[in-house]
């Protein structure tokens, strides 16, 4: 068997070698029943957990920005503020020049 024979087998039009099939999707795994007796599947549980995680992550973001602003003030950087449009802490120019 030469190099060209090996390459021919990789080509999709080759009749000798069957095309690789997509693996079958495993059947959904039932993990239990809810309080109504309806089945609960593992994919549904994972999707629910991920959606709750994203909601809590976005809810926590407001508090994290305030914590960062507070730590900036504590460390001496009083001239910064939260940009609500971009969701970031930005430095602002001092209102008066005391130099």
Phi, psi and omega in degrees: 000126181263181181295320182293326177295320178295322179290325179296326179292333180281340181288143185291339182275002184287129182276340184285320184255123179291149178292142178294135180270151175289135181296145180292142178287128180294150179296147180298139181268123178277128182256351179163194179235148177277187185291342177271353181092004179278147183291146176247129182255153183299320180297322179293321179295315180296317180297321179295317180296318180295321180292322177293323178298313180295321178296315180292326178295318180288326177293324182285338185302322180297317180293322180297320178296319179294321177298318178295319178297318178298319180291327175296316179297318181295325181275000175104004179261079183280342184265065175212160182207166178273125173272108184290336180288313182268343180074033181227163174273128181236144175283141177239158178287142176299143182289336181228148177261107183268008183282000000 
